[in-house]
Structure formats: C-alpha cells, structure tokens
Amino acid sequence: MAYQSSILNRPLSVYSIPPQLLDSLSVRSIQSQEEESGETDNNAEVQSSSQLPAVASSSGLGCQTCPGASFDLPEDQRAHFKTDWHRYNAKAKLNNSKIVTADEFDNVVDGVSSISGSASASSASSQDRITRLLKKTKVVDKEDAIDSDEEAELADLRRRAHLRTAVIWFQAKNTPPALGVEPDTQIGVYRGLFPSYETAGDYLNELKRLQLGPPVPEDEERRVALFMVAGGHFAGMIISLRPRGKSERQDVKGAGDVRVLQHKTFHRYTTRRKQGGSQGLNDNAKSKAVSAGAMLRRYGEQALQEEIRELLSEWEEDLEMCERIFIRASTHGKKSFWGYDGAVLGKADPRIRSFPFPTRRPTQDEVLRCWHELTRVKVSHLTAEALAAQDEEYMASLQPKKQAVAKPSLAPAPAPAPVPKLSPEEEARLDRAKRLDDMVRKGRVDALRTFATRYPSEITPATLGVAASVGQEDVLRFLLLDLKLDPTTPLEGGKCAYDLSANKNVRNLFRRIAFDHPSLWDWQAAHVPSGLSVEAEAEQGARKAERRRGLREKMKEREKARAEVEAEEPAPPPPQPFASLGVPPPSTGPQKLGGRPDASSGLAGLSPEMRAQIERERRARAAEARFKQA
C-alpha cells in the first residue's frame, strides 16, 4: 500500500495535530513498554483471581500495573503511585510474580501491622514493610532475595532517564486510513515544549492540551518567546502559536505563515576577532587591559546588556502571556535577562527553557529556523524489532557496572630489590670520580696533580684510557711518567689504552715514551708497535714534507702544460653579430669610402633591446681576448 498522500509528508505543527492522529498516539517509553508487557503476561492470572472488569474513568487515567485502578484527576493518579498497593505490585512484577487487586492486597496486609496507614512514614520504612509482605506471601524466596531498594531505584532511573531525553516519542497505532500513516510510525516532540512530568501518560495528555482551540482575540493568543545572544549579536522574537492567515500582512521577511508579534535584532562590538570570549571574561581571567579596543568592547558589553533589559521591559506584557521562553546565552550572558533590580524574568521561572539543539549566530533567520525546528513534529519509521533493540541497548547502558570476578592469577613476580641508599662515604667517592673524569677530559694537569696527591688510590689505569680517548697528551704524559700507570692493563673489550687513542699524535706519544723508557713496561703487551725516537720522528716528518712538495710541483707542471696547449690553438673567429641574431645586414644607410659600412651604422634601425644585446656580446668577446693574452 502506498502512502503518497500521507499527512506526515508535509511539515506538521505540534500545535495542529489532527484529532484522529492524536487519538491513536501512545507514549514510547521504557515505563509504558514494561507496563504493557507485564499486563499481557499477567492478564489471565489477574482475571481468574479478581474477576473484575476493566474500569475506565471519564478522563481515561488509570494504572497499568494495578488491576481495577482508575482516576479522575492526574493528582489522584500520582498519589496512587506512592501507595503500598502500587509498590507491592511493582515489586511483584519485577520478580515475575502474581499482582493483586485492592481487596486481595487488604487481605494480605491483615497479618502485618500498620501497613496501609503508612502515609506519614518514611520511604525507607515503607519499603521495609513491603519487603516483609513479599516474604510473608512467599513471593520472594529467602535464598534468591535481592535488594528491592536497588531494583526500585534502577527501575525509577530507567523511567526517569527515558523521559529526560531531548525528544519525547509517540507511537502511532491503528490510525485511520484516510491519514495515510504507515503502521510503524513514530512521532517525536521536543520535551522542552512540555512541563516536567514523571510518568509517560502525562506527556500524552499535555500534547492534547497543547492543541490550538477556536480562534481568540489577538490580545489573548498563546505565544512563545525566543531569545539568542552570543558574540555581541542579539536576536529576540515573540511568536503566536496560531499561523498567519493568507490575507494578513507579513512584516518579517522569510517568516512565511509564522505570526510574529514582536522581533528585534542588534549588535555591539564585544568580542575581539579570532580570539573569542567576551571582554569581561578576559578581564576576570587576566589583568584588565587598557587598550582602546578593550575599552570599546567593555562599553559594547554594557550597552548590549542595557539594550536587552530595556527590550524586555518593553515586551513585559507579551512575556507574561508566553507559555515557553527559550533562551540561548552563556552563563555570563544570562545576567542580561535576570538577577538585577526590576528584572522582568526570574531565574526560577518554570517557562524558561534552553534550545535542545545546536544554534548558529543569533540572527532573525536563525530564530525562525529554530522556531520551525522546535514546533514541527519529528517522524521516524522503525519496526518493532528495531525499537526493541534500541530499548535493550538503552536499558543496558543504565545497568550498574558489575564488578568483574577476579580470576586466579599466577603468583606475582617478585618486586625488584630496592636500590640501597648510598652512604656518605659512597656519595663522596662518587663525587670524586666525577671530578676526576672532568679534570682528565678538560686537560687540567695542575688540578690533577693535586688530586693525585690527596687521593692516589682514585686514579686507575681506566683514567689512562679516558685520557687517550679524548686526545689529552699532557694528561697522558703525566699519568705515564709521573704516576707510572700501567698501560698494559686491559680495559673495555680487552683493549689497552694505546688502542683507544684518539689520533696519530697520541699514538706517537706512546711510541716516544716507549723509546725513551723501554724498560718501564712491557710495551709489546701494551700493544705499542715500536719505539719512536725524536730523530726518527723528524725524519718521518721530513719525508712527508718532501712528498707533499713533489706533489705540488707535479700539479704546477701539469697546469703549465695545459696553458701552453691552449695558447698554441688558433683562436676561433669572432661570431658575426647579425648572423648570431638572425638579422640580415642592412643594405642601405651611409657608406664609407671603400664600400664597407661603419660598425656603428650597423646598429641603425634596431630596437634598443637588440642594440644593448649586441653591445654586451662585443664587450664579452673583448674581455675573453684580454684574458687569453694575459
């Protein structure tokens, strides 16, 4: 079946829902679903025990948990939810047990004193008495009993949380075919349009009350106010719930059929560009700025606040008639609406709401967009399985997290032994080692000599390896000759101090000392190849210098031969300027005696750019010729 002409295919106002559709709606909530399922499961049992027909009041108010309960006023219904009878049946339903009628409940409480007269007792004592009732009637087994208070709190949390969502959803069932509504259709209305209710049925009754009645005078029309302020921008509007007639004049551009009673927008410079936040908040967070821009922003904030308060005073009569007042403002910006002498609005005003969706910069168009978003019903088409899956997921999110059962684990690994604290003597020894390393690396021989006098045992062959690795020849000579450190002691990786030498000069120092003091140590064991005398070192240096001198002479001879070859080669003829540029020589112009044109006359008729290029080529060829002659 096609639903091309469905009433939901076009925007539908919350305040103008057709009565046929309104009568087919029921609230979609965890509470209502549990009550319906519980009623289905226990229907046969209740009928067999009570034999009572369903009682319905003229207002249609009842209790889906307690059989035979009906009420004329919502206050009576709410009072019933606090009675012991309703609490007993609610807990019995949670335990999948039999629910009782009012007469059966009176028979049950005969054995327990002061049950029904507990109106003045505390909630905790009432819960205890109901638990005793359940135990007396064997509804709850002793061994499988659980904390009823926690169950009741969890059920109440589920119900309240589901009714605290931004949108209240209604299920459309058994709608007339003329409306063209699909079977699996849900209609959503923003909760901000309703008062705060605790039960799902109250929202359906309030939705029916919100519907527009017969026309009334303009002064008595129902209306809603919307205010936005952010970044120095303000937009306010008071809108009538009754749409504008086709013959009525529309003063607000783009409002369509919206009847706008009051509207105002203005702007003040209060926020620095690309910085965000008001100047007042910036002053509170930091020191007060004294720039000209900061002073202008402070003035703009004050002026904006005064203008908003003046506007509220002008609209005071309209605001008193508003059913809801939606305000979008920061905590600092809300000071413009209340909290001052003679304020039109109060912070605790039950009509005040915040926008339940993101909004953009406060403008007249944005206020109209938010009005349409607030007052148009939301439509979804979800199957019963999809809705059940959503409910299960939502209820699972409300369940208290159970503590994971600790699995038997292996014996914990032994903790690492704590590092023992150093004694004063050990700390002093560590400090001396750091000082010694610093003196060796920086080549401070005098300080090292004093240190060796005071702490001779602190200097070891490892110090010799450090001196060789950093290339400190004076320190190395002092350690080998004055302190007589053993260079044959193997260090890291089995290397000796000679193997750790930083460069050839350090290695030659080892060899000179080995030549001058051959019997001091076993130099072969110290990996020193052979001794090096002063004469041998000088001869080695002379041979190296001679080798360098020969290389330099060879380089000079090679350069000289290359220059002679280049000089013997004939110089290439100079390129013709006109041939290189592809310009034919001029056939006309002044000619000298002999028939050859003058060099300057060849440039006649050329553009300045070509003339400059030819001159640059001439100068370049002349410079090349001078370089070759030199």
C-alpha positions as CSV (number, residue, x, y, z in Angstrom):
1,M,0.0,0.0,0.0
2,A,1.4,3.4,-1.0
3,Y,1.3,6.3,1.3
4,Q,1.8,9.1,-1.2
5,S,-0.9,11.3,0.4
6,S,0.2,10.9,4.0
7,I,-0.4,13.8,6.3
8,L,3.2,13.4,7.5
9,N,4.7,14.1,4.1
10,R,4.4,17.8,4.7
11,P,5.5,19.8,7.8
12,L,3.2,19.3,10.7
13,S,3.0,21.7,13.7
14,V,3.0,20.3,17.2
15,Y,0.1,22.6,17.9
16,S,-2.1,21.4,15.0
17,I,-2.1,17.6,15.0
18,P,-5.3,16.2,13.6
19,P,-7.6,14.7,16.3
20,Q,-7.7,11.3,14.5
21,L,-3.9,11.0,14.6
22,L,-3.8,12.4,18.2
23,D,-6.2,9.8,19.5
24,S,-4.1,7.0,18.0
25,L,-0.9,8.1,19.8
26,S,0.8,6.5,22.8
27,V,4.0,7.5,24.5
28,R,7.1,5.5,23.6
29,S,9.0,4.9,26.9
30,I,10.5,2.1,28.9
31,Q,7.8,2.6,31.5
32,S,4.9,2.2,29.1
33,Q,6.5,-0.8,27.4
34,E,7.2,-2.6,30.6
35,E,3.7,-2.0,31.9
36,E,2.2,-3.2,28.6
37,S,4.3,-6.4,28.6
38,G,3.5,-7.0,32.3
39,E,-0.2,-6.6,31.7
40,T,-0.1,-9.1,28.9
41,D,1.8,-11.7,30.9
42,N,-0.4,-11.4,34.0
43,N,-3.8,-10.8,32.2
44,A,-5.2,-14.3,32.6
45,E,-4.0,-14.7,36.1
46,V,-5.4,-11.4,37.2
47,Q,-8.8,-12.1,35.6
48,S,-9.0,-15.5,37.2
49,S,-8.2,-14.2,40.7
50,S,-10.1,-10.9,40.7
51,Q,-12.9,-11.4,38.1
52,L,-13.1,-7.7,37.8
53,P,-13.9,-5.9,34.5
54,A,-11.6,-3.2,33.4
55,V,-12.6,0.1,35.0
56,A,-12.2,3.3,33.0
57,S,-12.8,6.8,34.2
58,S,-14.1,9.6,32.2
59,S,-10.6,11.1,32.0
60,G,-9.0,7.9,30.8
61,L,-6.5,7.9,33.6
62,G,-5.5,4.5,35.2
63,C,-2.7,2.3,36.3
64,Q,-1.4,-0.4,34.0
65,T,0.2,-2.3,36.9
66,C,-2.6,-2.4,39.4
67,P,-5.9,-4.0,38.1
68,G,-9.1,-2.1,38.5
69,A,-7.4,1.3,39.3
70,S,-8.9,4.4,37.7
71,F,-8.7,8.1,38.5
72,D,-10.5,11.3,37.6
73,L,-7.6,13.6,38.2
74,P,-3.8,13.4,37.4
75,E,-3.2,14.3,41.1
76,D,-5.1,11.1,42.2
77,Q,-3.0,9.1,39.8
78,R,0.3,10.4,41.1
79,A,-0.9,9.8,44.7
80,H,-1.7,6.2,43.7
81,F,1.9,5.6,42.6
82,K,3.1,6.3,46.1
83,T,0.7,3.8,47.8
84,D,1.8,0.5,49.3
85,W,-0.6,-1.3,46.9
86,H,1.2,0.0,43.8
87,R,4.6,-0.5,45.2
88,Y,3.8,-4.1,46.1
89,N,2.5,-4.9,42.6
90,A,5.5,-3.1,41.0
91,K,7.9,-5.3,43.0
92,A,5.9,-8.4,42.4
93,K,6.1,-7.7,38.6
94,L,9.9,-7.3,38.8
95,N,10.0,-10.8,40.4
96,N,7.6,-12.2,37.8
97,S,5.0,-12.9,40.5
98,K,1.3,-12.5,40.8
99,I,-0.1,-9.0,41.1
100,V,-3.1,-8.4,43.4
101,T,-6.2,-6.3,43.4
102,A,-7.1,-3.8,46.1
103,D,-9.2,-6.3,48.0
104,E,-6.6,-9.0,47.8
105,F,-4.0,-6.6,49.0
106,D,-6.1,-5.8,52.0
107,N,-6.3,-9.5,52.9
108,V,-2.6,-9.8,52.6
109,V,-1.8,-6.9,54.9
110,D,-4.1,-8.3,57.6
111,G,-1.2,-10.2,59.1
112,V,1.2,-7.3,59.1
113,S,0.5,-4.4,61.4
114,S,0.3,-0.7,60.2
115,I,0.8,-1.3,56.6
116,S,-2.0,0.6,55.0
117,G,-1.6,3.6,57.3
118,S,1.9,4.5,56.3
119,A,1.2,7.8,54.6
120,S,3.3,9.6,57.1
121,A,6.1,7.0,57.3
122,S,9.3,7.4,55.6
123,S,10.1,5.9,52.2
124,A,12.7,3.5,53.7
125,S,10.3,2.2,56.4
126,S,7.6,1.7,53.7
127,Q,10.0,-0.3,51.6
128,D,10.8,-2.5,54.6
129,R,7.2,-3.2,55.2
130,I,6.6,-4.1,51.6
131,T,9.6,-6.4,51.7
132,R,8.1,-8.2,54.7
133,L,4.8,-8.5,52.9
134,L,6.5,-10.2,50.0
135,K,8.4,-12.6,52.3
136,K,5.1,-13.4,54.1
137,T,3.3,-14.3,50.9
138,K,6.3,-16.3,49.7
139,V,6.6,-14.0,46.6
140,V,10.3,-13.6,47.2
141,D,12.3,-16.7,48.2
142,K,14.7,-16.2,51.0
143,E,17.6,-17.7,49.2
144,D,17.1,-15.8,46.0
145,A,16.1,-12.4,47.5
146,I,17.8,-9.4,46.2
147,D,17.9,-5.8,47.3
148,S,14.5,-4.4,46.5
149,D,15.5,-0.9,47.1
150,E,18.2,-1.1,44.4
151,E,15.8,-2.7,41.9
152,A,13.2,0.1,42.5
153,E,15.9,2.8,42.2
154,L,17.1,1.2,38.9
155,A,13.6,0.9,37.5
156,D,12.9,4.5,38.5
157,L,16.2,5.6,36.9
158,R,15.2,3.9,33.7
159,R,11.8,5.5,33.6
160,R,13.1,9.0,34.5
161,A,16.1,8.9,32.2
162,H,13.9,7.8,29.2
163,L,11.6,10.7,29.9
164,R,14.5,13.1,30.1
165,T,15.7,12.7,26.5
166,A,15.5,15.8,24.3
167,V,12.6,14.3,22.2
168,I,9.5,12.5,23.6
169,W,8.4,9.9,21.1
170,F,4.9,8.8,20.5
171,Q,3.8,5.6,18.7
172,A,1.0,5.9,16.1
173,K,-1.2,2.8,16.3
174,N,-4.4,2.0,14.4
175,T,-4.6,5.3,12.6
176,P,-7.5,5.9,10.2
177,P,-6.6,5.0,6.6
178,A,-7.6,8.5,5.4
179,L,-4.5,9.9,7.2
180,G,-2.1,7.7,5.2
181,V,0.1,7.0,8.2
182,E,2.3,3.9,7.9
183,P,1.9,1.2,10.6
184,D,5.5,1.5,12.0
185,T,5.5,5.3,12.5
186,Q,6.8,7.3,15.5
187,I,6.2,11.0,16.1
188,G,8.7,13.0,18.2
189,V,8.1,16.3,20.0
190,Y,10.8,18.2,21.8
191,R,10.5,17.8,25.6
192,G,11.1,21.5,26.1
193,L,7.6,22.2,25.0
194,F,6.2,20.2,27.9
195,P,6.3,20.7,31.6
196,S,8.5,18.3,33.7
197,Y,6.5,15.1,34.2
198,E,7.4,11.9,35.9
199,T,5.0,9.5,34.1
200,A,4.7,8.8,30.4
201,G,0.9,9.3,30.3
202,D,1.2,12.9,31.4
203,Y,3.0,13.8,28.2
204,L,0.2,12.5,26.0
205,N,-2.4,14.4,28.0
206,E,-0.2,17.6,27.7
207,L,0.2,17.1,24.0
208,K,-3.6,17.0,23.6
209,R,-3.9,20.2,25.8
210,L,-1.3,22.0,23.6
211,Q,-3.5,21.8,20.5
212,L,-5.0,25.0,19.3
213,G,-8.6,25.7,20.0
214,P,-11.1,28.0,18.3
215,P,-9.8,31.5,17.4
216,V,-9.4,34.0,20.2
217,P,-8.7,37.8,20.1
218,E,-5.2,38.8,19.3
219,D,-4.6,40.0,22.9
220,E,-5.3,36.5,24.2
221,E,-3.4,34.5,21.7
222,R,-1.0,31.9,23.0
223,R,2.6,32.7,22.3
224,V,6.3,31.6,22.7
225,A,9.4,33.8,23.1
226,L,12.8,33.0,21.7
227,F,16.0,34.9,22.6
228,M,19.6,34.4,21.5
229,V,22.7,36.4,22.5
230,A,26.3,35.5,21.6
231,G,29.4,37.3,20.4
232,G,27.7,40.7,20.7
233,H,24.8,39.6,18.5
234,F,21.2,39.6,19.9
235,A,18.0,38.3,18.3
236,G,14.6,38.2,20.0
237,M,11.2,37.2,18.8
238,I,7.7,36.6,20.2
239,I,5.6,34.3,18.0
240,S,2.0,33.5,18.2
241,L,1.1,29.8,18.1
242,R,-1.7,30.4,15.6
243,P,-0.4,30.6,12.0
244,R,-0.8,33.8,9.9
245,G,-3.8,33.9,7.6
246,K,-3.2,34.3,3.9
247,S,-4.9,37.8,3.9
248,E,-2.8,39.1,6.8
249,R,0.2,41.3,6.3
250,Q,3.7,39.9,7.0
251,D,6.2,42.4,8.3
252,V,9.1,39.9,8.7
253,K,10.9,38.8,5.6
254,G,11.1,35.0,5.2
255,A,8.6,34.3,8.1
256,G,6.1,32.6,5.8
257,D,2.9,31.7,7.7
258,V,4.5,32.4,11.1
259,R,2.7,35.1,13.0
260,V,5.5,37.3,14.5
261,L,4.2,39.6,17.2
262,Q,7.5,41.2,18.2
263,H,11.0,41.0,16.8
264,K,14.3,42.8,17.4
265,T,18.0,42.3,16.5
266,F,21.0,44.4,17.2
267,H,24.8,44.1,17.6
268,R,27.5,45.5,19.7
269,Y,31.3,45.2,19.5
270,T,32.1,42.9,22.5
271,T,34.4,40.2,21.2
272,R,37.9,40.5,19.7
273,R,38.2,39.0,16.3
274,K,39.6,35.4,16.2
275,Q,40.0,35.4,19.9
276,G,36.6,34.5,21.2
277,G,35.1,35.2,24.7
278,S,33.8,38.4,26.0
279,Q,36.0,41.2,27.2
280,G,34.5,40.8,30.8
281,L,35.6,37.2,31.0
282,N,39.0,38.1,29.6
283,D,39.4,40.8,32.3
284,N,38.4,38.3,35.0
285,A,40.9,35.7,33.8
286,K,43.8,38.1,33.3
287,S,44.7,41.6,34.2
288,K,42.5,44.3,32.9
289,A,43.6,45.5,29.5
290,V,43.9,49.3,28.9
291,S,43.9,49.3,25.1
292,A,41.5,51.3,23.1
293,G,39.9,48.1,21.7
294,A,39.4,46.7,25.2
295,M,37.7,49.9,26.3
296,L,35.4,49.8,23.3
297,R,34.5,46.1,24.0
298,R,33.7,46.9,27.6
299,Y,31.4,49.7,26.5
300,G,29.8,47.4,24.0
301,E,29.1,44.8,26.6
302,Q,27.5,47.3,28.9
303,A,25.4,48.8,26.1
304,L,24.3,45.4,24.9
305,Q,23.2,44.5,28.4
306,E,21.2,47.7,28.9
307,E,19.5,47.3,25.5
308,I,18.4,43.8,26.2
309,R,17.0,44.8,29.6
310,E,15.1,47.8,28.0
311,L,13.7,45.5,25.4
312,L,12.5,43.0,28.0
313,S,10.7,45.9,29.8
314,E,9.0,46.9,26.6
315,W,7.9,43.4,25.9
316,E,6.8,42.7,29.5
317,E,3.1,42.3,28.7
318,D,3.8,39.9,25.9
319,L,6.3,37.9,28.0
320,E,3.7,37.4,30.8
321,M,1.4,35.7,28.2
322,C,4.2,33.4,26.8
323,E,3.8,29.7,27.5
324,R,7.5,29.0,27.0
325,I,10.6,31.2,26.9
326,F,13.6,29.8,25.1
327,I,17.0,31.4,25.8
328,R,20.4,30.7,24.3
329,A,23.1,32.6,26.2
330,S,26.2,31.9,28.1
331,T,26.4,32.0,31.9
332,H,27.8,35.5,31.7
333,G,25.2,36.5,29.1
334,K,22.2,35.4,31.2
335,K,22.9,38.3,33.5
336,S,21.1,40.4,30.9
337,F,17.8,38.5,31.5
338,W,17.6,38.2,35.3
339,G,19.4,38.9,38.5
340,Y,19.0,42.7,38.5
341,D,16.6,45.2,40.1
342,G,13.3,45.3,38.3
343,A,14.0,42.2,36.2
344,V,11.1,41.0,34.1
345,L,12.2,37.4,34.2
346,G,13.3,35.3,37.1
347,K,15.9,32.6,37.1
348,A,13.5,30.0,38.5
349,D,10.7,30.8,36.0
350,P,9.3,27.4,35.0
351,R,8.6,28.6,31.5
352,I,12.3,29.2,30.7
353,R,14.0,26.6,28.5
354,S,17.2,26.3,26.6
355,F,17.4,25.2,23.0
356,P,17.7,21.4,22.8
357,F,19.8,21.5,19.6
358,P,22.9,23.5,18.4
359,T,22.2,27.0,17.2
360,R,24.2,29.4,15.0
361,R,24.9,33.1,15.1
362,P,21.9,35.0,16.6
363,T,20.0,36.5,13.6
364,Q,16.4,36.8,12.6
365,D,16.6,34.0,10.1
366,E,18.2,31.8,12.8
367,V,15.4,32.4,15.2
368,L,12.9,31.5,12.6
369,R,14.8,28.3,11.8
370,C,14.9,27.4,15.5
371,W,11.1,28.0,15.7
372,H,10.4,25.6,12.9
373,E,12.8,23.1,14.4
374,L,11.0,23.3,17.8
375,T,7.4,23.2,16.7
376,R,7.5,20.7,13.8
377,V,7.0,17.1,14.7
378,K,9.8,14.6,14.0
379,V,8.8,11.5,12.1
380,S,10.6,8.1,12.1
381,H,9.7,4.7,10.7
382,L,11.2,1.9,12.9
383,T,9.9,-1.6,13.2
384,A,9.1,-3.2,16.5
385,E,12.3,-5.2,16.4
386,A,14.4,-2.1,15.8
387,L,12.6,-0.3,18.7
388,A,13.1,-3.3,21.0
389,A,16.8,-3.4,20.2
390,Q,17.1,0.3,20.9
391,D,15.3,-0.2,24.3
392,E,17.6,-3.1,25.2
393,E,20.7,-1.1,24.4
394,Y,19.4,1.9,26.3
395,M,18.5,-0.2,29.4
396,A,21.9,-1.9,29.3
397,S,23.5,1.5,29.4
398,L,21.7,2.2,32.6
399,Q,22.6,-1.0,34.4
400,P,25.2,-0.6,37.1
401,K,28.5,-2.0,36.1
402,K,29.1,-5.3,37.8
403,Q,32.5,-5.9,39.4
404,A,34.5,-8.4,37.3
405,V,35.2,-11.6,39.1
406,A,38.8,-11.8,39.9
407,K,40.4,-14.7,38.0
408,P,43.0,-16.8,39.8
409,S,46.3,-15.4,38.7
410,L,49.8,-16.7,38.9
411,A,52.0,-15.8,41.8
412,P,53.0,-12.2,41.4
413,A,56.5,-11.6,40.1
414,P,58.9,-10.6,42.9
415,A,59.3,-6.9,43.1
416,P,62.8,-5.7,42.1
417,A,65.0,-5.1,45.1
418,P,65.1,-1.5,46.1
419,V,68.2,0.3,45.3
420,P,70.0,0.8,48.6
421,K,70.7,4.4,49.6
422,L,74.3,5.4,49.3
423,S,76.2,6.1,52.4
424,P,78.0,9.5,52.9
425,E,81.3,7.8,52.1
426,E,80.0,6.3,48.9
427,E,78.5,9.6,47.8
428,A,81.8,11.3,48.4
429,R,83.6,8.7,46.4
430,L,81.1,9.1,43.5
431,D,81.6,12.8,43.6
432,R,85.4,12.4,43.4
433,A,85.1,10.1,40.4
434,K,83.0,12.7,38.6
435,R,85.6,15.4,39.4
436,L,88.4,13.2,38.2
437,D,86.7,12.5,34.8
438,D,86.1,16.2,34.3
439,M,89.7,17.1,35.0
440,V,91.0,14.5,32.6
441,R,88.7,15.5,29.7
442,K,89.5,19.2,30.1
443,G,93.3,18.7,30.4
444,R,93.7,20.3,33.8
445,V,97.1,18.8,34.7
446,D,97.7,21.0,37.8
447,A,94.4,20.2,39.4
448,L,95.0,16.5,38.5
449,R,98.4,16.6,40.2
450,T,96.8,18.0,43.4
451,F,94.1,15.4,43.2
452,A,96.6,12.6,42.8
453,T,98.5,13.8,45.9
454,R,95.3,13.7,48.1
455,Y,93.6,10.6,46.6
456,P,96.2,8.4,44.9
457,S,94.0,5.3,45.0
458,E,91.3,7.0,43.0
459,I,93.4,7.2,39.8
460,T,93.4,3.8,38.0
461,P,94.5,2.6,34.5
462,A,91.0,3.3,33.4
463,T,91.9,7.0,33.7
464,L,94.7,6.4,31.3
465,G,92.2,5.1,28.7
466,V,90.0,8.1,29.2
467,A,92.9,10.5,28.6
468,A,94.0,8.6,25.4
469,S,90.4,8.5,24.0
470,V,89.9,12.3,24.4
471,G,93.4,13.2,23.0
472,Q,94.8,14.9,26.1
473,E,98.6,14.4,25.5
474,D,99.8,16.4,28.6
475,V,97.5,14.4,30.9
476,L,98.6,11.2,29.2
477,R,102.3,12.1,29.7
478,F,101.7,12.9,33.4
479,L,99.9,9.7,34.0
480,L,102.5,7.5,32.3
481,L,105.7,9.2,33.6
482,D,104.8,10.8,36.9
483,L,102.1,8.4,38.2
484,K,103.5,5.4,36.4
485,L,100.1,4.0,35.4
486,D,100.3,0.6,33.8
487,P,99.4,0.8,30.1
488,T,99.2,-3.0,29.7
489,T,96.0,-3.3,31.8
490,P,93.2,-4.4,29.6
491,L,90.2,-2.1,29.5
492,E,86.8,-2.4,27.9
493,G,86.6,-5.1,25.2
494,G,90.1,-6.3,26.0
495,K,91.7,-3.1,24.6
496,C,94.6,-1.3,26.1
497,A,95.0,2.5,26.4
498,Y,97.0,2.6,23.2
499,D,94.1,1.1,21.3
500,L,91.8,3.8,22.5
501,S,94.0,6.7,21.2
502,A,92.0,9.4,19.5
503,N,94.6,10.3,16.8
504,K,98.1,9.6,15.5
505,N,99.7,12.3,17.7
506,V,98.5,10.3,20.8
507,R,99.9,7.1,19.3
508,N,103.2,8.7,18.6
509,L,103.3,9.9,22.2
510,F,103.1,6.3,23.4
511,R,105.9,5.3,21.0
512,R,108.2,8.2,22.1
513,I,107.7,7.2,25.8
514,A,108.4,3.5,24.8
515,F,111.6,4.6,23.1
516,D,112.8,6.8,25.9
517,H,111.8,4.3,28.7
518,P,111.9,0.8,27.1
519,S,112.3,-0.9,30.5
520,L,109.4,0.9,32.2
521,W,106.7,-1.5,30.9
522,D,106.2,-4.4,28.5
523,W,105.3,-2.2,25.6
524,Q,104.5,-5.1,23.4
525,A,101.9,-6.2,25.9
526,A,100.6,-2.6,25.8
527,H,100.0,-3.0,22.0
528,V,102.6,-0.3,21.2
529,P,104.2,-1.5,17.9
530,S,107.7,0.1,18.3
531,G,109.5,2.9,19.9
532,L,109.8,6.2,18.1
533,S,112.9,8.4,18.6
534,V,113.0,12.2,18.1
535,E,115.3,11.7,15.1
536,A,113.1,9.1,13.5
537,E,110.1,11.2,14.0
538,A,111.8,14.2,12.5
539,E,113.0,12.1,9.5
540,Q,109.5,10.8,9.1
541,G,108.2,14.4,9.1
542,A,110.8,15.4,6.5
543,R,109.9,12.6,4.2
544,K,106.3,13.6,4.4
545,A,107.1,17.2,3.7
546,E,109.2,16.2,0.7
547,R,106.3,14.1,-0.6
548,R,104.0,17.0,-0.4
549,R,106.5,19.3,-2.1
550,G,106.8,16.8,-5.0
551,L,103.0,16.6,-5.4
552,R,102.8,20.4,-5.6
553,E,105.5,20.6,-8.3
554,K,103.7,18.0,-10.3
555,M,100.5,20.0,-10.1
556,K,102.3,23.1,-11.3
557,E,103.9,21.4,-14.3
558,R,100.5,19.9,-15.3
559,E,98.9,23.3,-15.2
560,K,101.7,24.9,-17.2
561,A,101.4,22.3,-20.0
562,R,97.7,22.8,-20.2
563,A,98.2,26.5,-20.6
564,E,100.8,26.1,-23.4
565,V,98.4,23.8,-25.3
566,E,95.6,26.2,-25.1
567,A,97.9,29.1,-26.3
568,E,99.0,27.2,-29.4
569,E,95.4,26.5,-30.5
570,P,94.2,29.2,-33.0
571,A,91.5,31.5,-31.6
572,P,88.1,30.9,-33.1
573,P,86.8,33.7,-35.4
574,P,84.6,36.2,-33.6
575,P,80.9,35.4,-34.3
576,Q,79.1,37.8,-36.6
577,P,76.5,39.7,-34.5
578,F,73.9,39.8,-37.2
579,A,74.4,36.1,-38.0
580,S,74.0,35.1,-34.4
581,L,70.9,37.1,-34.0
582,G,69.5,36.1,-37.4
583,V,69.3,39.7,-38.6
584,P,70.4,40.4,-42.2
585,P,73.0,43.2,-42.5
586,P,71.5,46.5,-43.6
587,S,71.6,47.1,-47.3
588,T,71.0,50.8,-47.0
589,G,72.5,53.6,-45.0
590,P,75.5,55.7,-45.1
591,Q,78.6,54.0,-46.6
592,K,82.3,55.0,-46.1
593,L,84.7,55.2,-48.9
594,G,85.6,51.7,-49.8
595,G,82.1,50.3,-49.6
596,R,82.2,48.9,-46.0
597,P,79.6,50.1,-43.5
598,D,80.7,51.6,-40.2
599,A,80.3,49.4,-37.1
600,S,78.0,51.9,-35.5
601,S,76.0,52.3,-38.7
602,G,75.2,48.5,-38.5
603,L,73.0,49.2,-35.4
604,A,70.8,51.6,-37.2
605,G,67.2,50.5,-37.4
606,L,67.5,48.1,-34.4
607,S,65.4,48.3,-31.3
608,P,67.1,49.5,-28.1
609,E,66.9,45.9,-26.6
610,M,68.7,44.3,-29.6
611,R,71.3,47.1,-29.6
612,A,72.0,46.5,-25.9
613,Q,72.4,42.8,-26.5
614,I,74.9,43.3,-29.3
615,E,76.9,45.7,-27.2
616,R,77.0,43.1,-24.4
617,E,78.3,40.4,-26.8
618,R,81.1,42.7,-28.0
619,R,82.2,43.5,-24.5
620,A,82.2,39.9,-23.6
621,R,84.4,38.9,-26.5
622,A,86.8,41.7,-25.8
623,A,87.1,40.5,-22.2
624,E,87.8,36.9,-23.3
625,A,90.5,38.1,-25.6
626,R,92.3,40.0,-22.9
627,F,92.2,37.0,-20.5
628,K,93.8,34.8,-23.2
629,Q,96.6,37.3,-23.9
630,A,97.4,37.6,-20.2
